[in-house]
């Protein structure tokens, strides 16, 4: 069965008082210093987080770098919610709708590593980072801050942003773990960029001690972290393991402290297989379920025939048996998504409320064939689907189902399977001939989902969408400060996009987050911010 909206609203984690940056333990609990936490991770192609949205790059940086503001973490924060708090910023104000002023914490120091060698962080570091973020060639996330007109270091501890126009999502963009982790000019000047592991020097809670290609990374506690007493955990091992059977065996043996899939979860198909064994061998394991925001879709070259024909795109959507995919690869538990993933329930519109566009989320191969014939393709057409596995059995199985569904309506699509790096540098950024299938960056606010995917000319506009109606929606919602009115515009946008089908949305799963009972003060959530979620945790073993 599909995961209903009512059930989504009911899923929460256990509550426990305390904020990540105010390290208070639950009543009767005293944080314990020390220990090694081990997580299954992925081999990063490089370490410059401004040159990729890839989880392989972003997750390690969440341990080593800080942002101006961040999302609160811990068991007191229900999954799929993202309240903000200061990180490097001690406070901030908004004198008018286009001006933001941040007061920095004093005494924040860079990691005691060359070439920065533990000097104090200043407002100039923030100014330099933001300007690099906006100007560096190839930054796929630059659109997040395209509203910024000027950033100034007013004094040593004050940063002022002047926007070119109102941008209601500005604070959310700064808190995004893949946006503006503050970096040091010295590292860029010494290494030319930040791709090398030697360039991983931040102000975050852990420091990169070693990187072993295709094997793992070791992070050690930053002794001069700016929040007294944090982090509690001395060492974090990020172990690379690309074999699912190996990962499962390692988890059963207690090697990993979090679920081995992103973001600390276990695939439902694997969970069904091992849950009884886990009850016996890891009886203290804790779990909770919440909706995934990893939106997967079929993107198309909508700037070319046949995909520039609305009827062809609608036919492809009708060809996809979404419930069949949920039943076949997700044990019958999944979520239908409009343009904004249903996990972001405050902003996502339920499928039933999409108006005329709701019909295109149904499986109707007969209507799909009729639309193809009306568009001039009565016998269908050939095509290709660019794809990389991401090491996921679910994605691989879904790719095969997509090919079958397309063939059922006459579209003879071949799988163009590529190595991860090749896929990210080409198809992920819209460089393909026909279609692409895969997951998208799991943002935690709706603007990044819709703006990056639909604004004309943006690097992440995979389907090459250039629709003036959509562009108007995108710009308008960014300028509306009132969240209620902004939500109305986003809902209207989702209704329009449901009919246009510039991207054919594939169902998302429902996460089963899992963590060892010895890991205290932990709260699972969506997104790349592993470091933030682990900052105030400790191990009792």
Order of alpha helices (4+ residues) and beta strands (2+ residues): alpha-beta-alpha-beta-beta-beta-beta-alpha-beta-beta-alpha-alpha-beta-beta-beta-alpha-alpha-beta-beta-alpha-alpha-alpha-beta-alpha-beta-alpha-beta-alpha-alpha-alpha-beta-beta-beta-alpha-beta
